[in-house]
Amino acid sequence: MHIPKVGFVPSDIIFSWIVMILGSAVLLWLLTKNNVWPVIFDYLRTTNHRKIGTMYILLCTLFFFRAGMDAMIIRTQLAVPDNEFWVFQADKYNEVFTTHGTAMIFFVATPFLLGLMNVAVPLQIGANDLAFPFLNAVSFWLFASGAIIFNIAFFMNAAPNAGWTAYTPLSNDSFTTGVNNNYYIFALQVGGLGTILTALNMIVTIIRLRAPGMKWTRLPLFSWSALITSVLIMIAFPVLTIALALLMFDRYFGTSFFSGGMGSTIYWQHLFWIFGHPEVYILILPAFGVFSDVISTFSKKRVYGYTSMVFALAIIGLLGFMVWAHHMFTVGLGAFANTFFAITTMMIAVPTGVKIFNWLFTMRDGVIRMSTPMLFALGFIPTFVMGGVTGVMLASAAADFQYHDTYFVVAHFHYVMVGGTIMGVFAGIYYWYPKMTGKMLNEKLGKWHFWLFLIGFHVTFLPQHFAGLNGMPRRVFTYTPEDDIFIYNFISTIGAYIMAFSMLFFVWNIYKTQRCGTKVVGDPWDGRTLEWSVASPPPEHPFDPMPQVSSIDNFWYHKLNKVPLKTAEHPRPSPISVETYKPVLIGLTMILFSIAFVYSWFWLVVILGAVSLAFFVIRTFTDERKPVYEKEEES
């Protein structure tokens, strides 16, 4: 049996354990002081979509700070030439930028959006819950388990160190012999399984549980974006699952899918980017949906060009699967392949431009309210346009030979992901926070958060374009004064600290609101869609009776005409949610199963696998919903 060796390195491991212990102590004190244990136990066993969405957002906020800490280490290290803030620990820097990128993509951005979908989509379409509430809870706890597995690696001095893309041969056992990248494989497999199950649940819910009269031409744009995103997940994430499985076989059993005479390192790049570039649209399409709803609500106008907005979402999703090799212009695919992927990449700018102009035309002649969600939407538009323009520059294969693997690409990527996805997440949190909690976040603190975040963002990432154009490579831990890139890195580091400071306003806002905030009505924003027609927070079965939808923005239409919502004569079937600890136990089992596999404790793998299989077989015959169904049939 291989016993894991824990190396306690003062500058990271001991510090991390101290922070974790102190943080746990403070959290325990707050929990005891405020007597919230009943709330915690309630959330641990819930299958309600709103509560699960809230847990997604809370956990992602924690991991956002975790990944943000890595970003601050990176920027501090690169603030000045020949800095030894972090580099004196050999390849610890590799671990830091690997965990930063991986956590931000897989355990922050993606589940943040899944959380917003959980909260808003069922309410927007007039459903009482997702189609499979138990499966929804399992999906969340699988995501949480994957995130925990990934972070356990850091505390075991075995953080992944081959980059967030895990390019082979760096991620093969011939180059990274420790268990570091085993953690990467199993964390992403477990978390990815939860994401796939959530997407499946979302697709069934939107197709089957829409309120009577909720035609496709009346579906809110955020729900449209959730549906298209879920389809992308169902296609893209299994490709990543296959790639990770093959890498696992290479590392554990000596196969040669990505190495040796019969394997190819380029094969990994193809598989990863067939997942990886659709993942960009998995992250940005829900943000587009958030901005569509926010801009329409705070302009007091129906979104301009509804049909073209839906087609733009669908076309972006389709083209997202036809552009993956633009990440590989320099690997020697040939002129024809490079030309094809360059053209398809540039084509995505067309439907994206349609959406930008539609948002602008929605605001034209509108009665605009400068609330915090609207500010994030307005800040997003020029920011994302800048990211899109640099994306078109990178789409030119000839130019990409110069830009490739420089900080110009880093700047572009963050303009799209942070300037698009994360600002969309913040807009969604401020917008739906009253629906999640029944309280409104403080507008003054929210505006401080927005302006500091936006200014810090541009100060951070705009100079990185120029650093890249001056030849600064990606993934480097230091540089010399002669490289002539000091000023760009120094300004970028200042911006990073401004962004970090802005997040303190966000956290304080949440704390202050929960402690002292006043209750709000069900429709605090004068909203347009069905989620604002129910109480804040909504009860377990908010639509009883179920509404009859007769137009787009149905709730707004009835308010405008001062008539009550119609109720459906033939309501859709309602999902039954129950309270159970089984999803939590499944998550814990997956954590143990993965740790056993990481360290090759195959005897424990077999035992846990057998227990898991037995559990699912037993559950098939002991579904906790059966008594509820029988009671309904009797009544």
C-alpha positions as CSV (number, residue, x, y, z in Angstrom):
1,M,0.0,0.0,0.0
2,H,1.3,3.5,-0.9
3,I,1.1,5.9,2.0
4,P,0.8,9.5,0.9
5,K,3.6,11.7,2.0
6,V,2.6,15.1,3.3
7,G,5.3,17.7,2.9
8,F,4.7,20.7,5.2
9,V,6.3,23.6,3.4
10,P,6.1,26.8,5.6
11,S,5.1,29.3,2.9
12,D,2.1,27.4,1.6
13,I,1.0,24.3,3.3
14,I,1.3,25.4,6.9
15,F,-0.2,28.8,6.0
16,S,-3.1,27.0,4.3
17,W,-3.8,24.8,7.3
18,I,-3.7,27.7,9.7
19,V,-6.1,29.7,7.5
20,M,-8.4,26.7,7.3
21,I,-8.4,26.1,11.0
22,L,-8.9,29.8,11.9
23,G,-11.6,30.1,9.3
24,S,-13.4,27.0,10.6
25,A,-13.2,28.4,14.1
26,V,-14.7,31.7,13.1
27,L,-17.4,30.0,11.0
28,L,-18.2,27.7,14.0
29,W,-18.4,30.7,16.3
30,L,-20.8,32.5,13.9
31,L,-22.9,29.4,13.5
32,T,-23.2,28.9,17.3
33,K,-23.8,32.6,17.9
34,N,-26.6,32.9,15.4
35,N,-28.1,29.4,16.0
36,V,-28.2,28.5,12.3
37,W,-27.7,24.8,12.8
38,P,-31.3,23.9,11.9
39,V,-30.9,25.9,8.7
40,I,-27.7,24.0,7.8
41,F,-29.3,20.6,8.4
42,D,-32.3,21.7,6.3
43,Y,-30.0,22.6,3.4
44,L,-28.0,19.4,3.8
45,R,-31.0,17.2,3.1
46,T,-32.9,19.5,0.7
47,T,-33.9,18.7,-2.9
48,N,-35.5,22.1,-3.5
49,H,-34.2,23.9,-6.5
50,R,-33.9,27.3,-4.9
51,K,-32.0,26.0,-1.9
52,I,-29.7,23.9,-4.1
53,G,-29.1,27.0,-6.3
54,T,-28.2,29.0,-3.2
55,M,-25.7,26.4,-2.1
56,Y,-24.1,26.4,-5.5
57,I,-23.6,30.2,-5.3
58,L,-22.3,30.1,-1.7
59,L,-19.8,27.3,-2.4
60,C,-18.7,29.0,-5.6
61,T,-18.1,32.3,-3.7
62,L,-15.8,30.4,-1.3
63,F,-13.9,28.9,-4.2
64,F,-13.8,32.3,-6.0
65,F,-11.8,33.6,-3.1
66,R,-9.7,30.5,-3.0
67,A,-8.8,30.9,-6.7
68,G,-8.5,34.6,-6.3
69,M,-5.9,34.0,-3.6
70,D,-3.8,32.2,-6.3
71,A,-4.3,35.1,-8.7
72,M,-3.0,37.5,-6.1
73,I,0.1,35.3,-5.5
74,I,0.7,35.2,-9.3
75,R,0.4,39.0,-9.7
76,T,2.5,39.7,-6.6
77,Q,5.2,37.4,-8.0
78,L,5.2,39.2,-11.3
79,A,4.9,42.7,-10.0
80,V,8.7,43.4,-10.3
81,P,11.5,41.8,-12.3
82,D,13.5,38.9,-10.7
83,N,11.1,38.7,-7.8
84,E,11.5,35.9,-5.3
85,F,8.1,36.2,-3.6
86,W,7.1,32.7,-4.7
87,V,9.7,31.3,-7.1
88,F,12.1,30.1,-4.4
89,Q,9.9,27.1,-3.9
90,A,10.8,25.5,-7.3
91,D,7.7,24.4,-9.1
92,K,5.2,25.7,-6.5
93,Y,4.4,28.5,-9.0
94,N,3.3,25.8,-11.5
95,E,0.9,24.5,-8.9
96,V,-0.5,28.0,-8.2
97,F,-1.4,28.9,-11.8
98,T,-2.7,25.4,-12.4
99,T,-5.1,25.5,-9.4
100,H,-6.1,29.1,-10.2
101,G,-7.2,28.3,-13.8
102,T,-8.8,24.9,-13.0
103,A,-10.7,26.2,-10.0
104,M,-11.9,29.3,-11.8
105,I,-13.2,27.4,-14.8
106,F,-14.6,24.2,-13.3
107,F,-15.4,25.1,-9.7
108,V,-16.3,28.8,-9.9
109,A,-17.6,30.0,-13.3
110,T,-19.5,27.0,-14.5
111,P,-21.3,26.1,-11.2
112,F,-22.0,29.8,-10.5
113,L,-24.2,29.8,-13.6
114,L,-25.7,26.4,-12.7
115,G,-26.7,27.9,-9.4
116,L,-28.4,30.8,-11.1
117,M,-30.2,28.4,-13.4
118,N,-31.4,26.4,-10.4
119,V,-32.8,29.5,-8.8
120,A,-34.5,31.2,-11.7
121,V,-35.3,28.7,-14.5
122,P,-38.1,26.7,-12.8
123,L,-39.7,29.9,-11.6
124,Q,-39.4,31.6,-15.0
125,I,-41.2,28.7,-16.8
126,G,-43.9,28.2,-14.1
127,A,-42.6,24.9,-12.7
128,N,-42.6,24.0,-9.1
129,D,-39.1,22.4,-9.2
130,L,-36.7,20.7,-11.6
131,A,-38.0,17.5,-13.2
132,F,-35.8,15.3,-11.0
133,P,-35.3,17.0,-7.6
134,F,-33.3,14.1,-6.1
135,L,-31.0,14.0,-9.1
136,N,-30.5,17.7,-8.7
137,A,-29.3,17.3,-5.2
138,V,-27.0,14.5,-6.3
139,S,-25.6,16.7,-9.0
140,F,-24.8,19.5,-6.5
141,W,-23.1,17.2,-4.1
142,L,-21.1,15.6,-6.9
143,F,-19.9,19.1,-7.9
144,A,-19.1,19.9,-4.2
145,S,-17.2,16.6,-3.9
146,G,-15.1,17.3,-7.0
147,A,-14.2,20.7,-5.6
148,I,-13.3,19.2,-2.3
149,I,-11.1,16.5,-3.9
150,F,-9.3,19.2,-5.9
151,N,-8.6,21.3,-2.8
152,I,-7.5,18.4,-0.7
153,A,-4.6,18.0,-3.1
154,F,-3.3,21.4,-2.0
155,F,-3.3,20.5,1.7
156,M,-1.6,17.2,0.9
157,N,1.3,19.0,-0.9
158,A,0.2,17.5,-4.2
159,A,-1.6,20.2,-6.1
160,P,-1.9,19.7,-9.9
161,N,1.0,21.2,-11.7
162,A,0.6,20.7,-15.4
163,G,-1.5,23.7,-16.2
164,W,-5.3,23.9,-16.2
165,T,-5.3,22.4,-19.7
166,A,-3.1,19.5,-18.5
167,Y,-1.3,19.2,-21.8
168,T,0.5,15.9,-22.4
169,P,3.2,14.9,-22.1
170,L,3.5,17.3,-19.1
171,S,0.6,15.5,-17.4
172,N,1.9,12.0,-18.2
173,D,3.6,10.1,-15.4
174,S,6.9,10.4,-17.1
175,F,7.0,14.1,-16.5
176,T,4.9,14.5,-13.4
177,T,5.5,11.4,-11.4
178,G,3.7,12.3,-8.2
179,V,-0.1,12.0,-7.5
180,N,-0.6,15.7,-8.3
181,N,-2.4,15.3,-11.6
182,N,-4.3,12.2,-10.4
183,Y,-6.2,14.7,-8.2
184,Y,-6.9,16.8,-11.3
185,I,-8.3,13.7,-13.1
186,F,-10.7,12.6,-10.4
187,A,-11.8,16.0,-9.3
188,L,-12.8,16.9,-12.8
189,Q,-14.4,13.6,-13.4
190,V,-16.6,13.8,-10.3
191,G,-17.4,17.4,-10.7
192,G,-18.1,17.0,-14.4
193,L,-20.5,14.2,-13.8
194,G,-22.5,16.5,-11.6
195,T,-22.5,19.1,-14.3
196,I,-23.7,16.6,-16.9
197,L,-26.6,15.4,-14.7
198,T,-27.6,19.0,-14.0
199,A,-27.7,19.7,-17.7
200,L,-29.9,16.6,-18.4
201,N,-32.2,17.7,-15.6
202,M,-32.5,21.2,-17.0
203,I,-33.3,20.0,-20.5
204,V,-36.1,17.8,-19.3
205,T,-37.5,20.5,-17.1
206,I,-37.6,23.2,-19.8
207,I,-39.1,20.8,-22.4
208,R,-41.6,19.0,-20.2
209,L,-42.6,21.3,-17.3
210,R,-43.3,24.7,-18.9
211,A,-46.6,26.2,-17.7
212,P,-49.5,25.8,-20.1
213,G,-49.3,28.4,-22.8
214,M,-45.5,28.9,-22.3
215,K,-44.7,28.3,-26.0
216,W,-41.1,28.4,-27.3
217,T,-41.8,31.9,-28.6
218,R,-42.7,33.0,-25.0
219,L,-39.8,31.5,-23.2
220,P,-37.7,34.0,-21.2
221,L,-34.2,34.5,-22.8
222,F,-32.4,33.3,-19.6
223,S,-34.3,30.0,-19.9
224,W,-33.5,29.8,-23.6
225,S,-29.8,30.3,-22.7
226,A,-30.0,27.7,-20.0
227,L,-31.5,25.2,-22.5
228,I,-28.9,25.8,-25.2
229,T,-26.1,25.7,-22.6
230,S,-27.4,22.4,-21.2
231,V,-27.3,20.9,-24.7
232,L,-23.7,22.1,-25.1
233,I,-22.8,20.5,-21.8
234,M,-24.3,17.2,-22.8
235,I,-22.1,17.2,-25.9
236,A,-18.9,18.8,-24.6
237,F,-18.4,17.4,-21.1
238,P,-18.5,13.7,-22.1
239,V,-15.5,14.5,-24.5
240,L,-13.6,15.8,-21.4
241,T,-14.7,12.6,-19.5
242,I,-13.2,10.4,-22.3
243,A,-10.0,12.4,-22.4
244,L,-9.5,12.2,-18.6
245,A,-10.3,8.5,-18.7
246,L,-7.6,7.9,-21.4
247,L,-5.1,10.0,-19.4
248,M,-5.9,8.0,-16.3
249,F,-5.1,4.8,-18.2
250,D,-1.8,6.3,-19.4
251,R,-0.8,7.2,-15.9
252,Y,-2.0,4.1,-14.1
253,F,-1.8,1.2,-16.5
254,G,1.0,2.1,-18.9
255,T,-1.1,2.6,-22.0
256,S,0.1,5.0,-24.7
257,F,-2.9,7.1,-25.9
258,F,-0.9,10.3,-25.5
259,S,2.7,9.0,-25.5
260,G,5.0,6.5,-27.0
261,G,5.2,5.3,-30.6
262,M,1.4,4.7,-31.0
263,G,0.2,7.7,-29.1
264,S,0.1,11.4,-29.8
265,T,0.3,14.5,-27.5
266,I,-1.7,16.4,-30.2
267,Y,-4.6,13.9,-29.6
268,W,-5.0,15.3,-26.1
269,Q,-5.2,18.8,-27.5
270,H,-7.9,17.9,-29.9
271,L,-10.0,16.2,-27.2
272,F,-9.4,18.9,-24.7
273,W,-10.3,21.8,-27.0
274,I,-13.3,19.9,-28.5
275,F,-14.5,20.3,-24.9
276,G,-12.7,23.5,-24.1
277,H,-13.9,25.9,-26.6
278,P,-17.6,25.0,-26.3
279,E,-16.9,25.5,-22.6
280,V,-16.3,29.1,-23.3
281,Y,-19.9,29.4,-24.7
282,I,-21.2,27.2,-21.8
283,L,-19.9,30.0,-19.6
284,I,-20.9,33.0,-21.7
285,L,-24.4,32.0,-23.0
286,P,-26.1,32.0,-19.5
287,A,-24.5,35.4,-18.9
288,F,-26.1,36.6,-22.1
289,G,-29.4,35.4,-20.8
290,V,-28.9,37.2,-17.5
291,F,-28.0,40.5,-19.3
292,S,-31.1,40.1,-21.6
293,D,-33.4,39.8,-18.6
294,V,-31.7,42.6,-16.6
295,I,-31.5,45.1,-19.4
296,S,-35.2,44.5,-20.4
297,T,-36.3,44.9,-16.7
298,F,-34.4,48.0,-16.0
299,S,-35.2,49.6,-19.3
300,K,-38.9,48.9,-18.8
301,K,-39.0,47.6,-22.4
302,R,-39.5,44.2,-24.0
303,V,-36.1,43.0,-25.3
304,Y,-35.5,44.2,-28.8
305,G,-35.6,41.5,-31.5
306,Y,-36.6,38.5,-29.4
307,T,-36.5,36.1,-32.2
308,S,-33.1,37.2,-33.5
309,M,-31.8,36.9,-29.9
310,V,-32.9,33.3,-29.7
311,F,-31.4,32.5,-33.1
312,A,-28.1,34.2,-32.1
313,L,-27.9,32.0,-29.0
314,A,-28.5,28.9,-31.0
315,I,-26.0,29.9,-33.8
316,I,-23.3,30.7,-31.2
317,G,-23.8,27.3,-29.6
318,L,-23.6,25.6,-33.0
319,L,-20.5,27.4,-34.2
320,G,-18.9,26.8,-30.8
321,F,-18.3,23.2,-31.8
322,M,-16.6,24.2,-35.1
323,V,-13.8,26.4,-33.8
324,W,-11.7,24.3,-31.4
325,A,-8.6,24.1,-33.5
326,H,-8.0,27.8,-33.4
327,H,-6.2,26.9,-30.2
328,M,-3.9,24.8,-32.3
329,F,-2.9,27.0,-35.2
330,T,0.8,26.5,-34.4
331,V,0.9,22.7,-34.2
332,G,1.1,22.1,-37.9
333,L,-2.4,21.2,-39.0
334,G,-1.8,22.8,-42.4
335,A,-3.1,25.8,-44.3
336,F,-6.6,24.3,-45.1
337,A,-7.4,23.4,-41.5
338,N,-6.1,26.8,-40.2
339,T,-8.2,28.7,-42.8
340,F,-11.4,26.7,-42.0
341,F,-11.1,27.3,-38.3
342,A,-10.1,30.9,-38.7
343,I,-13.3,31.6,-40.8
344,T,-15.6,29.7,-38.4
345,T,-14.1,31.6,-35.5
346,M,-14.6,35.0,-37.1
347,M,-18.2,34.0,-38.0
348,I,-19.1,33.9,-34.3
349,A,-18.6,37.6,-34.1
350,V,-21.8,38.0,-36.3
351,P,-24.4,36.6,-33.9
352,T,-22.6,38.1,-31.0
353,G,-22.8,41.5,-32.6
354,V,-26.5,41.0,-33.2
355,K,-26.9,40.5,-29.4
356,I,-24.9,43.6,-28.6
357,F,-27.0,45.8,-30.9
358,N,-30.2,44.3,-29.6
359,W,-29.3,45.2,-26.1
360,L,-28.5,48.7,-27.1
361,F,-31.7,49.0,-29.0
362,T,-33.6,47.7,-26.0
363,M,-32.2,50.5,-23.9
364,R,-33.0,53.1,-26.6
365,D,-36.0,55.2,-25.5
366,G,-36.3,53.1,-22.4
367,V,-36.8,54.3,-18.9
368,I,-33.4,53.2,-17.5
369,R,-32.8,52.6,-13.8
370,M,-29.2,52.6,-12.8
371,S,-29.5,49.8,-10.2
372,T,-26.5,47.5,-9.4
373,P,-27.5,44.7,-11.8
374,M,-28.0,47.2,-14.6
375,L,-24.5,48.7,-13.9
376,F,-22.9,45.3,-14.3
377,A,-24.8,44.9,-17.6
378,L,-23.7,48.3,-18.9
379,G,-20.1,47.6,-17.8
380,F,-20.2,44.3,-19.6
381,I,-21.1,45.6,-23.1
382,P,-17.9,47.7,-23.8
383,T,-15.7,45.2,-21.9
384,F,-17.0,42.2,-23.9
385,V,-16.7,44.1,-27.2
386,M,-13.0,44.7,-26.4
387,G,-12.6,41.0,-25.7
388,G,-14.4,40.1,-28.9
389,V,-12.2,42.3,-31.0
390,T,-9.0,40.7,-29.7
391,G,-10.7,37.3,-30.3
392,V,-11.1,38.2,-34.0
393,M,-7.4,39.2,-34.0
394,L,-6.5,35.8,-32.6
395,A,-8.7,34.1,-35.2
396,S,-6.3,35.2,-37.9
397,A,-4.0,32.2,-38.2
398,A,-1.0,34.2,-39.5
399,A,-1.3,36.8,-36.7
400,D,-1.8,34.0,-34.1
401,F,1.7,32.7,-34.8
402,Q,2.8,35.9,-33.0
403,Y,0.2,36.1,-30.4
404,H,0.1,32.4,-29.4
405,D,1.1,31.6,-25.9
406,T,1.8,35.2,-25.0
407,Y,0.1,37.4,-22.4
408,F,-2.0,38.9,-25.2
409,V,-4.0,35.6,-25.1
410,V,-4.2,35.8,-21.3
411,A,-5.7,39.3,-21.6
412,H,-8.2,38.3,-24.2
413,F,-9.3,35.2,-22.3
414,H,-9.9,37.2,-19.1
415,Y,-11.8,40.0,-21.0
416,V,-14.2,37.3,-22.2
417,M,-14.4,35.2,-19.0
418,V,-14.2,37.8,-16.3
419,G,-15.6,40.7,-18.3
420,G,-18.4,38.5,-19.6
421,T,-19.1,35.5,-17.3
422,I,-18.2,36.9,-13.9
423,M,-19.9,40.2,-14.5
424,G,-22.9,38.3,-15.6
425,V,-22.8,36.2,-12.4
426,F,-22.7,39.4,-10.3
427,A,-25.5,40.9,-12.3
428,G,-27.5,37.7,-11.7
429,I,-26.7,37.5,-8.0
430,Y,-27.8,41.1,-7.4
431,Y,-30.9,40.7,-9.6
432,W,-32.2,37.4,-8.1
433,Y,-30.8,37.8,-4.5
434,P,-34.3,39.1,-3.3
435,K,-35.8,35.9,-4.9
436,M,-33.3,33.7,-3.1
437,T,-33.4,35.2,0.3
438,G,-36.3,37.7,0.5
439,K,-33.9,40.6,1.2
440,M,-32.4,43.2,-1.1
441,L,-28.6,43.7,-1.3
442,N,-27.6,47.3,-0.3
443,E,-27.4,49.4,-3.5
444,K,-24.7,51.8,-2.2
445,L,-22.3,48.9,-1.3
446,G,-23.3,47.2,-4.6
447,K,-22.2,50.3,-6.6
448,W,-18.9,50.5,-4.7
449,H,-18.4,46.9,-5.6
450,F,-19.2,47.5,-9.3
451,W,-17.0,50.5,-9.8
452,L,-14.0,49.2,-8.0
453,F,-14.3,45.8,-9.7
454,L,-14.7,47.4,-13.2
455,I,-11.8,49.8,-12.8
456,G,-9.6,47.1,-11.2
457,F,-10.4,44.7,-14.0
458,H,-9.3,47.1,-16.8
459,V,-6.3,48.2,-14.9
460,T,-5.3,44.5,-14.5
461,F,-5.9,43.1,-17.9
462,L,-5.6,46.0,-20.4
463,P,-1.8,46.3,-19.8
464,Q,-1.4,42.5,-20.3
465,H,-2.2,43.0,-24.0
466,F,0.9,45.3,-24.4
467,A,3.0,42.9,-22.3
468,G,2.1,40.1,-24.7
469,L,2.8,42.2,-27.8
470,N,6.2,43.0,-26.2
471,G,6.9,39.3,-26.1
472,M,6.0,38.2,-22.5
473,P,5.1,34.4,-22.6
474,R,2.3,32.8,-20.7
475,R,3.0,30.7,-17.5
476,V,6.3,32.4,-16.7
477,F,7.2,33.0,-13.0
478,T,9.8,35.8,-13.6
479,Y,11.4,38.1,-16.1
480,T,14.4,40.5,-16.2
481,P,14.6,44.3,-16.3
482,E,15.9,44.0,-19.9
483,D,12.6,42.4,-21.1
484,D,11.0,45.9,-20.9
485,I,7.7,44.7,-19.5
486,F,8.0,45.8,-15.9
487,I,5.6,48.8,-16.2
488,Y,2.8,46.6,-17.6
489,N,3.2,44.0,-14.9
490,F,3.4,46.5,-12.1
491,I,0.2,48.3,-13.3
492,S,-1.5,44.9,-13.7
493,T,-0.7,44.0,-10.1
494,I,-2.1,47.3,-8.8
495,G,-5.4,46.5,-10.7
496,A,-5.5,43.0,-9.2
497,Y,-5.4,44.4,-5.7
498,I,-8.2,46.9,-6.6
499,M,-10.3,44.0,-7.8
500,A,-9.6,42.0,-4.6
501,F,-10.5,45.1,-2.5
502,S,-13.8,45.4,-4.4
503,M,-14.8,41.9,-3.3
504,L,-14.7,43.0,0.4
505,F,-17.7,45.2,-0.4
506,F,-19.5,42.3,-1.9
507,V,-18.9,40.1,1.2
508,W,-19.8,42.9,3.6
509,N,-22.9,43.6,1.6
510,I,-24.1,40.0,1.9
511,Y,-23.3,39.9,5.7
512,K,-25.0,43.2,6.4
513,T,-28.1,42.3,4.3
514,Q,-28.5,39.0,6.1
515,R,-28.0,40.6,9.5
516,C,-29.9,43.9,9.1
517,G,-31.7,43.9,5.7
518,T,-35.4,44.4,5.5
519,K,-37.8,41.9,3.9
520,V,-38.9,42.7,0.3
521,V,-42.1,42.0,-1.6
522,G,-42.3,39.3,-4.3
523,D,-41.6,41.9,-7.1
524,P,-39.0,44.4,-5.8
525,W,-37.7,45.2,-9.3
526,D,-41.1,45.6,-11.0
527,G,-40.1,42.5,-13.0
528,R,-41.5,41.1,-16.3
529,T,-41.2,37.3,-16.0
530,L,-43.0,34.8,-13.8
531,E,-40.5,34.4,-11.0
532,W,-41.5,37.9,-9.8
533,S,-45.2,36.8,-9.5
534,V,-44.5,34.6,-6.4
535,A,-43.3,35.4,-2.9
536,S,-39.6,36.1,-2.1
537,P,-38.3,33.6,-1.2
538,P,-40.8,31.4,-2.9
539,P,-42.4,28.5,-1.0
540,E,-41.7,24.8,-1.8
541,H,-44.6,24.8,-4.4
542,P,-44.8,28.4,-5.6
543,F,-47.2,27.8,-8.5
544,D,-50.3,26.4,-6.9
545,P,-52.5,26.9,-8.9
546,M,-50.3,26.9,-12.0
547,P,-50.4,30.0,-14.2
548,Q,-51.8,30.1,-17.8
549,V,-49.3,32.0,-20.0
550,S,-50.7,34.1,-22.8
551,S,-47.8,36.3,-24.0
552,I,-44.1,37.0,-23.7
553,D,-43.3,38.8,-20.4
554,N,-46.7,37.5,-19.2
555,F,-46.4,38.9,-15.7
556,W,-45.6,42.4,-17.0
557,Y,-48.6,42.2,-19.4
558,H,-51.0,41.4,-16.6
559,K,-49.6,44.2,-14.4
560,L,-49.8,46.7,-17.2
561,N,-53.4,45.8,-17.9
562,K,-54.2,45.5,-14.1
563,V,-55.7,42.0,-14.4
564,P,-54.7,39.0,-12.3
565,L,-52.8,36.1,-13.7
566,K,-54.9,33.4,-15.2
567,T,-54.7,30.0,-13.8
568,A,-54.4,26.8,-15.9
569,E,-57.3,24.5,-16.3
570,H,-55.0,21.6,-17.1
571,P,-51.8,22.0,-15.1
572,R,-48.6,20.2,-15.8
573,P,-47.5,17.4,-13.5
574,S,-45.5,18.7,-10.5
575,P,-42.2,17.2,-9.4
576,I,-42.1,15.9,-5.8
577,S,-39.2,17.0,-3.7
578,V,-38.3,15.3,-0.4
579,E,-35.8,15.7,2.3
580,T,-33.0,13.2,2.4
581,Y,-29.3,12.8,3.3
582,K,-28.6,10.3,0.6
583,P,-27.1,12.9,-1.9
584,V,-24.7,14.0,0.8
585,L,-23.7,10.4,1.4
586,I,-23.2,9.8,-2.3
587,G,-20.9,12.8,-2.4
588,L,-18.8,11.6,0.6
589,T,-18.5,8.2,-1.0
590,M,-17.2,9.7,-4.2
591,I,-14.6,11.7,-2.2
592,L,-13.3,8.5,-0.5
593,F,-13.5,6.5,-3.8
594,S,-11.4,9.2,-5.6
595,I,-8.8,9.5,-2.9
596,A,-8.4,5.7,-2.8
597,F,-7.9,5.7,-6.6
598,V,-5.5,8.7,-6.4
599,Y,-3.2,6.7,-4.1
600,S,-3.9,3.3,-5.8
601,W,-5.6,1.7,-2.9
602,F,-7.5,-0.6,-5.2
603,W,-8.9,-2.8,-2.4
604,L,-10.8,0.3,-1.1
605,V,-11.8,1.3,-4.6
606,V,-13.5,-2.1,-5.0
607,I,-15.3,-1.9,-1.7
608,L,-16.6,1.6,-2.2
609,G,-17.6,0.8,-5.8
610,A,-19.6,-2.2,-4.6
611,V,-21.2,-0.1,-1.8
612,S,-22.2,2.6,-4.4
613,L,-23.6,0.0,-6.8
614,A,-25.6,-1.6,-4.0
615,F,-27.0,1.8,-2.9
616,F,-28.3,2.6,-6.4
617,V,-29.9,-0.9,-6.7
618,I,-31.6,-0.6,-3.3
619,R,-32.8,3.0,-4.1
620,T,-34.5,1.7,-7.2
621,F,-36.8,-0.3,-4.9
622,T,-37.1,2.2,-2.0
623,D,-37.8,5.5,-3.7
624,E,-38.7,7.9,-0.8
625,R,-41.2,9.6,-3.1
626,K,-43.5,6.5,-3.2
627,P,-45.4,7.3,0.0
628,V,-46.1,10.9,-1.3
629,Y,-47.3,9.5,-4.6
630,E,-49.6,7.0,-2.8
631,K,-51.0,9.7,-0.6
632,E,-51.8,11.9,-3.6
633,E,-53.5,9.0,-5.3
634,E,-55.6,8.4,-2.3
635,S,-56.7,12.0,-2.0
